[in-house]
Amino acid sequence: MRIGELAERLGTTPHSIRFYERQGLLPAAARTDNGYREYEDADADRLRLLIGLRQLDLPLEQAATLATMCAAGQCDQVSEELRMTIGAKRRELARRISDLRFLDRRLAHLSGQLADGDRPRNLITIGKEERHDRPM
């Protein structure tokens, strides 16, 4: 299949596929006589996994390593590594959610104070040293 068909099948762009190829994360595609890239189903499977791992917020290098391992028949090892990675990712996500909730409370508080006519300079610095678990 050509690059446009592969991109459409995977919900990505030809530009992204070329990027992965240039970075060595996807083996260079075979070329037809007229120079078009020609991809195989195995290329689509590998790229689908790589894209899926990136959508899990894995760093590009780690996602590429795992996709390469799976393409080499080491999917069991990939599954084991993912089990370990998922716990760390979920802890990181919980921390980020907590940070965003704290930010939302601060913004709501600031918005209310501004609506009451308070000056922004004092409001922005008030409470910035408060902990996340304290209500505003």
C-alpha positions as CSV (number, residue, x, y, z in Angstrom):
1,M,0.0,0.0,0.0
2,R,1.2,3.5,-0.7
3,I,1.9,6.1,2.0
4,G,-1.4,7.9,1.6
5,E,-3.4,4.7,2.1
6,L,-1.4,3.8,5.1
7,A,-1.8,7.2,6.6
8,E,-5.6,7.1,6.1
9,R,-5.8,3.5,7.5
10,L,-4.0,4.6,10.7
11,G,-5.6,8.0,11.1
12,T,-2.3,9.9,10.7
13,T,-0.6,11.9,7.9
14,P,2.0,10.9,5.3
15,H,4.2,13.6,6.9
16,S,4.1,11.7,10.2
17,I,5.0,8.4,8.5
18,R,7.9,10.0,6.8
19,F,9.1,11.4,10.1
20,Y,9.0,7.9,11.7
21,E,10.9,6.6,8.7
22,R,13.6,9.3,8.9
23,Q,14.0,8.7,12.6
24,G,14.6,5.0,11.9
25,L,11.5,4.1,13.9
26,L,9.9,2.5,10.9
27,P,12.0,0.5,8.4
28,A,12.4,2.3,5.1
29,A,9.6,1.2,2.7
30,A,10.3,-0.7,-0.5
31,R,10.1,1.5,-3.5
32,T,8.2,0.8,-6.7
33,D,9.8,1.4,-10.1
34,N,8.4,5.0,-10.1
35,G,9.8,5.7,-6.6
36,Y,6.6,5.5,-4.6
37,R,6.9,4.0,-1.1
38,E,5.2,0.6,-0.9
39,Y,4.2,-0.5,2.7
40,E,3.3,-4.0,3.8
41,D,0.7,-5.0,6.4
42,A,3.6,-5.7,8.9
43,D,4.6,-2.0,8.5
44,A,1.0,-0.9,9.3
45,D,0.9,-3.2,12.4
46,R,4.2,-1.8,13.7
47,L,3.2,1.8,13.1
48,R,-0.2,1.2,14.6
49,L,1.4,0.0,17.8
50,L,3.9,2.9,17.8
51,I,1.2,5.5,17.4
52,G,-0.9,3.7,20.0
53,L,1.9,3.8,22.5
54,R,2.5,7.5,21.8
55,Q,-1.2,8.1,22.5
56,L,-0.6,6.6,25.9
57,D,1.9,9.5,26.4
58,L,5.0,7.2,26.3
59,P,8.1,9.0,25.2
60,L,8.9,8.5,21.5
61,E,12.1,6.6,22.2
62,Q,10.4,4.1,24.6
63,A,7.4,3.7,22.3
64,A,9.8,3.0,19.4
65,T,11.7,0.4,21.4
66,L,8.6,-1.4,22.4
67,A,7.2,-1.4,18.9
68,T,10.5,-2.7,17.5
69,M,10.5,-5.5,20.2
70,C,7.0,-6.5,19.3
71,A,7.8,-6.5,15.6
72,A,10.7,-8.8,16.4
73,G,8.4,-11.3,18.1
74,Q,9.0,-10.2,21.7
75,C,5.4,-9.0,22.5
76,D,5.4,-10.8,25.8
77,Q,8.3,-8.7,27.0
78,V,6.5,-5.6,25.7
79,S,3.4,-6.6,27.7
80,E,5.5,-6.9,30.9
81,E,7.2,-3.6,30.4
82,L,3.8,-1.9,29.8
83,R,2.5,-3.4,33.0
84,M,5.3,-1.6,34.9
85,T,5.0,1.6,32.9
86,I,1.2,1.9,33.3
87,G,1.5,2.2,37.1
88,A,4.0,5.0,36.9
89,K,2.0,6.8,34.2
90,R,-1.2,6.6,36.3
91,R,0.6,8.0,39.3
92,E,1.9,10.8,37.2
93,L,-1.6,11.4,35.7
94,A,-3.1,11.6,39.2
95,R,-0.5,14.2,40.2
96,R,-1.3,16.3,37.1
97,I,-5.0,16.0,37.7
98,S,-4.5,17.2,41.3
99,D,-2.4,20.2,40.0
100,L,-5.0,21.1,37.5
101,R,-7.8,21.0,40.1
102,F,-5.8,23.2,42.4
103,L,-5.2,25.6,39.5
104,D,-8.9,25.6,38.7
105,R,-9.8,26.5,42.3
106,R,-7.2,29.3,42.3
107,L,-8.6,30.7,39.0
108,A,-12.2,30.5,40.3
109,H,-11.2,32.3,43.4
110,L,-9.3,35.0,41.4
111,S,-12.3,35.4,39.1
112,G,-14.6,36.0,42.0
113,Q,-12.3,38.5,43.6
114,L,-11.8,40.4,40.3
115,A,-15.6,40.5,39.9
116,D,-15.8,42.1,43.4
117,G,-13.4,44.8,42.2
118,D,-10.2,43.7,43.9
119,R,-6.9,44.6,42.2
120,P,-5.2,41.7,40.4
121,R,-1.7,42.2,41.6
122,N,-2.4,41.3,45.2
123,L,-4.8,38.5,44.3
124,I,-2.4,36.7,42.1
125,T,0.3,36.4,44.8
126,I,-2.1,35.6,47.7
127,G,-2.1,32.0,48.5
128,K,0.4,30.8,45.9
129,E,2.3,29.1,48.7
130,E,-0.8,27.2,49.8
131,R,-0.8,23.4,49.5
132,H,-3.0,21.6,46.9
133,D,-5.1,19.9,49.5
134,R,-6.2,23.1,51.2
135,P,-9.5,24.5,50.1
136,M,-9.5,28.1,48.8
